[in-house]
């Protein structure tokens, strides 16, 4: 009944159903319509010439270079046949608007880019006569350049630097890029002002080969650790338990020792009757009171921790068992480690397509005359301008959808392994089988889960944009409210991400809709809250040790490179090597074997409570 409004929970048998059915079909249809809309934007940019204008270029009168054009009402010199003029030439290529990131100069379509420096108007005339390429505005005759009074406004700025056309985008680009020094200076200034970015770029460029090699080595070692962690997980878990307990006892003992020491110091100081001694005694008394509060709080915390460890020792054993299962999963499903690479590739392809369409949108729309320069530009006006917002929403939703497909695929493969008691009867390729199940039955569920994340992420990103735009202008109250809203939305997004992961696991098991799966998973997690807390705390710490302690130590032992040591020290990196990793909020998939192990660990954690 409803999304989560059912008052009765049917007794569910938690095992993979052989007879599956499509889940959340309306959401699949909605997502399909949305994707058709995204494709329609691409088709619109092609049909209206936006793509052609970006690739072939267009002049300041709205004519696309290299093709026959239709006349634009109200724009003079439009509708020209530019079939033989395939290159865009800027009269003043150094006139760059850094804020708008474009060249403000007049643009013309020419047949040949000037390959030599032209210093006088006689040189412009000679170039036009010999090459048939007129570098002044179309209404000026090439053989009259030196005598025309309009030459100062409608001819290129002298001297004209030699240029050549770009391989793909047919723009005449100066061979000597010194005229772009202003733009380069702005970029350098930005990088110099941003010390973190400057250090990051400098470090990567100085040691890029070493970093790539160590990342690959870390990836290999993480996969090895992923396999052997089933054998050392018990040791790591008990080391963690002992470290926490001993650390708490040691911290509490030190606080009580410092408090007693301060009390003795106060008593000794009070025995003296000088003014300085009294002031020192007063300060020591205040410090002793603070230490007493800290010591009492640490004692309460330690007692609670010891009681929790005492009552949760069986749950720690459950964590160890889960790590054993996760290790076995990767032994039987080795292709599971390659699935994040496929997701990463899918994201890269989508982002490339999205960026390309965004560039097309920049040259699509209705011709508008710039009031400042008098040049013709193409802009999206009226209802068409909402296509950009639609395209931006598509970036978030489809990216989240791709990441959710990864989670559902991993969940389906792990669930198949977990509930197949006879491992010899496992499918030949469980990952492929899980992907096919996803595409056939559960795309609607994934679309719904990713849409919920999108609904939370969009306002958070909007508030972050507003906060950056108003930085230094808003008052303290407004700044505090903005940061509070951003933080609350971030926390809500993290909670929904966690719930979605468990909902996908439940869908992979029972073939139920998203809301039903989310409700069942939520109830199970609440009923096993202590187990979940123990598994999360202990399990995440073990994976943390594997990623940030074990792998770096092995890397430094196997590959002792002084330059890398200097780089790690300079940039304060504890490991100096980082494989590509992300969660749902970081837009790129896990490429580390340990991170893949964490995904499997989460699925096994949910499955074991069913």
MARKEVO-322292 format. One record per residue (C-alpha): x, y, z; residue in three letters. Coordinates in steps of 0.001 Angstrom, whole numbers, padded with zeros to 6 digits, always signed. Layout:
XYZALA...
***
This chain:
+000000+000000+000000UNK+001502+003413-000787UNK+005119+004271-000500UNK+005644+003723+003170UNK+002155+003952+004509UNK+001365+000288+004911UNK+000349-000499+008473UNK+001069-004199+008135UNK+004387-005721+007303UNK+004026-008955+005414UNK+006364-011698+006500UNK+009050-011580+003878UNK+011279-014456+002888UNK+014696-012934+002336UNK+016193-014771-000587UNK+016643-013961-004258UNK+013418-014512-006145UNK+013643-016460-009340UNK+010394-014998-010694UNK+011191-011280-010816UNK+009012-008417-011970UNK+009663-004840-013060UNK+009884-002386-010169UNK+008981+001322-010212UNK+007967+001241-013856UNK+006505+004813-013812UNK+009882+006135-012686UNK+011596+004246-015487UNK+009222+005873-017972UNK+009820+009285-016376UNK+013588+008822-016580UNK+013285+007686-020197UNK+011278+010804-021047UNK+013890+012929-019272UNK+016703+011307-021261UNK+014725+011877-024464UNK+014568+015531-023438UNK+018348+015573-022974UNK+018745+014075-026428UNK+016290+016605-027835UNK+018515+019423-026601UNK+021396+017888-028511UNK+019206+017544-031598UNK+018027+021141-031217UNK+021610+022439-031188UNK+022323+020435-034350UNK+019126+021516-036161UNK+019471+025209-035334UNK+023136+025355-036303UNK+024634+025747-032857UNK+026946+022801-033343UNK+028011+024033-036778UNK+028684+027520-035427UNK+030869+026085-032668UNK+032875+023816-034946UNK+033133+025936-038101UNK+032851+029315-036425UNK+030755+032336-037381UNK+031451+035980-038118UNK+030141+039088-036389UNK+027167+039274-038781UNK+025784+035808-037938UNK+027184+033997-040993UNK+028548+030498-040399UNK+031874+030052-042132UNK+032213+027398-044833UNK+028554+027224-045820UNK+025680+029132-047425UNK+023680+031205-044912UNK+020165+032574-044705UNK+019591+036239-044147UNK+018889+037333-040567UNK+016245+040023-040362UNK+017629+043314-039099UNK+021286+042265-039388UNK+023221+043776-042258UNK+025724+041716-044225UNK+024004+038503-043067UNK+022927+035713-045404UNK+026234+035635-047308UNK+027575+032614-049137UNK+030719+031716-047193UNK+031325+028346-048824UNK+034851+029287-049873UNK+035629+031115-046638UNK+036212+028373-044062UNK+038292+030154-041431UNK+037374+032674-038731UNK+039704+035665-038538UNK+039624+038124-035608UNK+040544+041708-036352UNK+042074+042114-032884UNK+042697+038649-031399UNK+044387+040166-028350UNK+041202+041958-027248UNK+040137+039332-024722UNK+037374+039655-022151UNK+038734+037628-019248UNK+035524+037828-017214UNK+033297+036561-020047UNK+036081+034305-021405UNK+035708+035376-025039UNK+037329+037554-027712UNK+035579+040921-028062UNK+037012+041663-031494UNK+035060+041655-034754UNK+035229+038278-036528UNK+035188+037645-040283UNK+035158+034567-042486UNK+038269+034373-044670UNK+039545+031862-047185UNK+043176+031924-046026UNK+044762+032808-042692UNK+047674+035280-043017UNK+050871+033257-042663UNK+053144+036304-042537UNK+053162+039545-040609UNK+051245+042381-042308UNK+052554+045760-041145UNK+050743+048251-043388UNK+047453+048634-045231UNK+049393+048141-048449UNK+050312+044697-047130UNK+046610+044034-046457UNK+045786+045060-050016UNK+048545+042872-051447UNK+047395+039879-049347UNK+043782+040371-050510UNK+044737+040608-054170UNK+047199+037697-054223UNK+045310+035257-051953UNK+041729+036338-052513UNK+041278+036628-048728UNK+039986+040029-047597UNK+040831+040753-043979UNK+038662+043881-043621UNK+034896+044053-043299UNK+032932+042669-046236UNK+031665+046037-047524UNK+035222+047312-048065UNK+036902+046524-051381UNK+040317+044931-050975UNK+042083+047052-053585UNK+040955+050267-051823UNK+042136+049444-048272UNK+044897+052120-048064UNK+042575+054988-049066UNK+039339+054127-047244UNK+038564+056211-044110UNK+036776+053227-042513UNK+039995+051228-042468UNK+040779+052259-038894UNK+037565+050705-037523UNK+036823+047862-039909UNK+040280+046537-040694UNK+042527+044466-038451UNK+044789+046138-035946UNK+048283+046617-037325UNK+050600+044862-037391UNK+048662+041686-038168UNK+050583+038758-036620UNK+051102+035573-038653UNK+048536+032908-037821UNK+047481+029390-038666UNK+044187+027549-038420UNK+043362+025145-035609UNK+043081+021445-036619UNK+039397+021013-035715UNK+037984+024448-034935UNK+038680+026588-037972UNK+039960+029701-036206UNK+042983+031723-037311UNK+045215+031612-034243UNK+048355+033792-033994UNK+051550+031750-034145UNK+053094+034013-031521UNK+050781+033710-028537UNK+052355+036661-026746UNK+049161+038651-027345UNK+047451+036239-024948UNK+049822+037285-022182UNK+047034+039136-020411UNK+044895+036042-020284UNK+047843+033901-019226UNK+048749+036442-016566UNK+045236+036234-015147UNK+045435+032454-015027UNK+048862+032549-013398UNK+047654+035137-010910UNK+044705+032919-009992UNK+046956+029908-009546UNK+049468+031935-007528UNK+046761+033319-005254UNK+045422+029839-004643UNK+048339+028325-002751UNK+046759+024888-002473UNK+046059+024706-006201UNK+049522+026054-006988UNK+051222+023436-004824UNK+049007+020690-006209UNK+049758+021554-009847UNK+053478+021986-009146UNK+053681+018677-007316UNK+051776+016733-009953UNK+053798+018168-012838UNK+057102+017565-011053UNK+056447+013929-010164UNK+053597+012792-012412UNK+055411+009617-013531UNK+056170+008605-009963UNK+052619+009353-008834UNK+051083+007283-011644UNK+053440+004381-010933UNK+052725+004424-007212UNK+048978+004686-007820UNK+049125+001564-009976UNK+051231-000186-007350UNK+048780+000856-004639UNK+045913-000514-006734UNK+047639-003875-007094UNK+048511-004010-003401UNK+044971-003051-002433UNK+043627-005971-004454UNK+046100-008285-002740UNK+045055-006926+000635UNK+041421-007351-000366UNK+042052-011077-000762UNK+044158-011616+002356UNK+042045-009403+004602UNK+039811-012399+005284UNK+042790-013996+007034UNK+044021-010950+008967UNK+040665-009345+009732UNK+040438-011001+013146UNK+043848-009641+014112UNK+042988-006138+012900UNK+039640-006108+014695UNK+041101-007159+018014UNK+043992-004734+017600UNK+041421-002011+017087UNK+039468-003104+020151UNK+042565-003260+022329UNK+043831+000090+021014UNK+040568+001848+021790UNK+040290+000379+025273UNK+043919+000967+026207UNK+043855+004457+024679UNK+040784+005388+026701UNK+042281+004027+029923UNK+045588+005780+029261UNK+043907+009098+028436UNK+041744+008941+031554UNK+044724+008042+033747UNK+046789+010930+032351UNK+043987+013405+033017UNK+043617+012241+036619UNK+047390+012346+037089UNK+047531+015918+035758UNK+044658+016909+038028UNK+046362+015469+041114UNK+049645+017131+040117UNK+047932+020505+039803UNK+046249+020054+043192UNK+049593+019340+044822UNK+051063+022396+043090UNK+048215+024544+044424UNK+048740+023277+047968UNK+052460+024004+047816UNK+051862+027466+046430UNK+049286+028343+049071UNK+051866+027699+051759UNK+053732+030747+050449UNK+052405+034162+051376UNK+053739+036299+048503UNK+051472+038075+045995UNK+052971+036215+043043UNK+052402+032923+044778UNK+048723+033766+045328UNK+048206+034677+041661UNK+049924+031477+040591UNK+047793+029480+042993UNK+044628+031066+041575UNK+045611+030113+038019UNK+046531+026569+039080UNK+043193+026241+040857UNK+041337+027198+037646UNK+043394+024727+035619UNK+042725+022031+038182UNK+038960+022626+037921UNK+039109+022286+034139UNK+041185+019110+034396UNK+038711+017718+036918UNK+035839+018228+034473UNK+037838+016596+031677UNK+038890+013707+033883UNK+035328+013010+035022UNK+034062+013155+031428UNK+036841+010836+030254UNK+036060+008432+033095UNK+032376+008313+032163UNK+033287+007792+028524UNK+035742+005009+029366UNK+033224+003204+031591UNK+030559+003385+028879UNK+033081+002205+026293UNK+034158-000756+028426UNK+030536-001742+028984UNK+029837-001485+025262UNK+032880-003595+024465UNK+031765-006137+027024UNK+028226-006444+025682UNK+029203-006123+022006UNK+032012-008657+021924UNK+029775-011096+020012UNK+028982-008390+017482UNK+032693-007812+016977UNK+032909-011481+016106UNK+030112-010880+013584UNK+032223-008170+011968UNK+035102-010619+011625UNK+032765-013148+010015UNK+031544-010511+007561UNK+035088-009755+006501UNK+035632-013450+005891UNK+032548-013498+003670UNK+033667-010356+001828UNK+037055-011938+001168UNK+035398-015065-000222UNK+033188-012937-002483UNK+036184-011463-004267UNK+037771-014879-004631UNK+034670-016277-006333UNK+033781-013028-008158UNK+037108-011582-009341UNK+035417-009504-012060UNK+033799-007493-009271UNK+037003-005461-009060UNK+036651-004354-012686UNK+033086-003105-012388UNK+034053+000308-010907UNK+036303+000902-013911UNK+033314+000404-016202UNK+031309+002875-014136UNK+034144+005381-014261UNK+034353+005007-018034UNK+030588+005492-018353UNK+030807+008665-016275UNK+033667+010004-018385UNK+031737+009378-021599UNK+028612+011029-020218UNK+030547+014018-018917UNK+032224+014437-022316UNK+028839+014340-024061UNK+027355+016777-021521UNK+030236+019234-021923UNK+030002+019033-025704UNK+026272+019796-025686UNK+026887+022647-023229UNK+029357+024163-025698UNK+026793+023750-028464UNK+024230+025579-026328UNK+026683+028483-026058UNK+026350+029109-029807UNK+022646+028226-030104UNK+019664+030520-029988UNK+018407+033707-031542UNK+020739+036321-033069UNK+021086+039313-030749UNK+023068+042475-031426UNK+025474+043374-028637UNK+024710+046942-027566UNK+028295+047588-026504UNK+030149+046281-029557UNK+027385+046183-032183UNK+028359+042609-033073UNK+025869+039786-033581UNK+025790+037027-030975UNK+023565+033985-030518UNK+021795+033677-027189UNK+019035+031536-025749UNK+016121+033867-025075UNK+012635+033356-023727UNK+011664+029759-022891UNK+014772+028453-024657UNK+017014+029660-021840UNK+015518+027009-019560UNK+017243+024349-021675UNK+020485+025205-019921UNK+018903+024559-016516UNK+017361+021343-017805UNK+020778+020309-019055UNK+022340+021127-015665UNK+019763+018989-013820UNK+020540+016191-016254UNK+024198+016301-015240UNK+023314+015586-011610UNK+020490+013087-012120UNK+022188+010969-014786UNK+025498+010982-012893UNK+023699+009792-009774UNK+021834+007244-011894UNK+025105+005779-013219UNK+026540+005535-009715UNK+023330+003944-008444UNK+023544+001365-011251UNK+027001+000465-009950UNK+025626-000058-006442UNK+022716-002147-007699UNK+025005-004258-009882UNK+027396-004954-007020UNK+024462-005690-004713UNK+022937-008145-007184UNK+026210-010013-007689UNK+026979-010234-003962UNK+023418-011289-003113UNK+023606-014041-005735UNK+026824-015300-004179UNK+025594-014990-000600UNK+022342-016897-001102UNK+023799-019600-003360UNK+024795-022247-000847UNK+026388-024500-003427UNK+029063-022220-004867UNK+029556-024578-007786UNK+026129-023530-009066UNK+027057-019870-009318UNK+026485-018255-012737UNK+029512-018075-014985UNK+029522-014277-014822UNK+027481-013057-011817UNK+028391-009440-012580UNK+027000-009699-016104UNK+023905-011520-014827UNK+023361-008803-012230UNK+023756-006078-014863UNK+021207-007784-017126UNK+018773-008152-014202UNK+019208-004477-013460UNK+018504-003408-017034UNK+015538-005729-017363UNK+013767-005210-014016UNK+015154-002491-011752UNK+016082+000603-013789UNK+012982+002326-012387UNK+014134+001707-008820UNK+017581+003107-009585UNK+016036+006128-011323UNK+013836+006861-008307UNK+016672+006540-005792UNK+018976+008769-007836UNK+016186+011343-008300UNK+015755+011635-004532UNK+019474+012369-004168UNK+019197+014927-006983UNK+016337+016714-005202UNK+018586+017225-002173UNK+021797+017985-004054UNK+020381+020732-006297UNK+019333+023120-003479UNK+022609+022422-001664UNK+024632+023334-004752UNK+022461+026410-005295UNK+023045+027578-001717UNK+026777+026962-002110UNK+026738+029101-005256UNK+024864+031895-003457UNK+027290+031687-000548UNK+030289+032023-002870UNK+028711+034923-004747UNK+027911+036795-001536UNK+031242+036077+000143UNK+032321+039196+001974UNK+029026+040999+001304UNK+026522+039261+003559UNK+026202+039894+007280UNK+027164+037367+009928UNK+023582+036198+010486UNK+022966+035493+006797UNK+026316+033716+006479UNK+025516+031544+009487UNK+022068+030665+008114UNK+023483+029771+004702UNK+026160+027536+006191UNK+023602+025899+008476UNK+021280+025119+005550UNK+024170+023777+003488UNK+025318+021579+006366UNK+021803+020244+007021UNK+021286+019405+003349UNK+024682+017702+003253UNK+023768+015562+006273UNK+020390+014718+004728UNK+022113+013725+001478UNK+024494+011408+003342UNK+021618+009760+005213UNK+019658+009263+002001UNK+022737+007830+000290UNK+023098+005294+003087UNK+019409+004395+002942UNK+019542+004067-000846UNK+022426+001610-000687UNK+020472-000614+001675UNK+017314-000217-000408UNK+019169-001390-003522UNK+020386-004451-001615UNK+016826-005232-000531UNK+015577-004785-004104UNK+018293-007122-005371UNK+017069-009754-002899UNK+013270-009426-003022UNK+012608-007602-006303UNK+010468-005029-004482UNK+009940-001364-005301UNK+012229+001347-003986UNK+009976+002584-001179UNK+009141-000935-000016UNK+012799-001921-000071UNK+013835+001268+001741UNK+011205+000660+004417UNK+012199-002982+004928UNK+015914-002137+005022UNK+015311+000748+007427UNK+013269-001425+009804UNK+015916-004141+009776UNK+018723-001673+010420UNK+016772-000100+013293UNK+016035-003508+014818UNK+019745-004337+014625UNK+021056-000897+015539UNK+023768-002163+017893UNK+025028-004658+015354UNK+025031-002013+012651UNK+026930+000412+014884UNK+029511-002211+015779UNK+029978-003342+012200UNK+030216+000217+010901UNK+032692+001346+013529UNK+034924-001706+013499UNK+034556-002451+009797UNK+035269+001079+008641UNK+038302+001276+010897UNK+039698-001970+009491UNK+039213-000718+005939UNK+040773+002577+006982UNK+043830+000719+008248UNK+044012-001177+004990UNK+043799+001929+002819UNK+045912+004391+004764UNK+048361+002250+006743UNK+049004-001148+005245UNK+049193-000121+001585UNK+051464+002929+002081UNK+053869+000891+004212UNK+054100-001793+001545UNK+054491+000808-001163UNK+057365+002525+000592UNK+059023-000814+001295UNK+058762-002055-002283UNK+059439+001297-003947UNK+061711+003521-001894UNK+061927+006643-004012UNK+063561+009744-002465UNK+061729+012199-004771UNK+058413+010758-003679UNK+059438+011034-000063UNK+060268+014701-000565UNK+056969+015273-002338UNK+055014+013568+000429UNK+056794+015653+003054UNK+056362+018883+001167UNK+052659+018581+000594UNK+051894+017016+003917UNK+050398+013901+002383UNK+050372+010954+004778UNK+050519+008443+001963UNK+051578+010226-001176UNK+049451+007891-003258UNK+045764+008050-003836UNK+043822+005821-006141UNK+040703+007297-007659UNK+037924+006938-005178UNK+034553+008418-004466UNK+031220+007809-002895UNK+027850+008850-004262UNK+028500+012519-003536UNK+031839+012707-005357UNK+030629+011830-008838UNK+033334+009198-009662UNK+033411+005494-008772UNK+035796+003536-006593UNK+038902+002354-008374UNK+040606+001015-005273UNK+040209-002648-004469UNK+039730-001816-000809UNK+036894+000549-001696UNK+035308-002208-003731UNK+035669-004412-000688UNK+033810-001822+001333UNK+030874-001989-001088UNK+030789-005765-000761UNK+031104-005508+003009UNK+028026-003267+003124UNK+025945-005657+001023UNK+026949-008624+003173UNK+026124-006583+006269UNK+022553-006016+005073UNK+022136-009571+003848UNK+023221-011133+007128UNK+020331-009457+008984UNK+017656-010752+006609UNK
***
